[in-house]
């Protein structure tokens, strides 16, 4: 009931603002911008009623659809911890050759940056 009252109050207030803009448009200082507001304010006033209607329709549609059981949730695998810098690394056998070459290149660049910083 409160939502319906809010929609009605919104419509009344916005229609009042449209009337005020119409008075401004018909006055000597009125512009076409005021006429645009005359057309916009009623739409703003109808928007809460439209949203109430739309939400109600979506809820009725959701209630009418049969509920499917929730899919099983899978727990994501936690990646292995990264070794600390400077720790001895065991050679990996599952690494792609191209990836291994790229990692060696990155290590060389990092070593150059460290030497340049010193």
Secondary structure as UniProt FT lines:
FT   HELIX           2..26
FT   TURN            28..29
FT   HELIX           32..64
FT   TURN            85..86
FT   HELIX           97..117
//
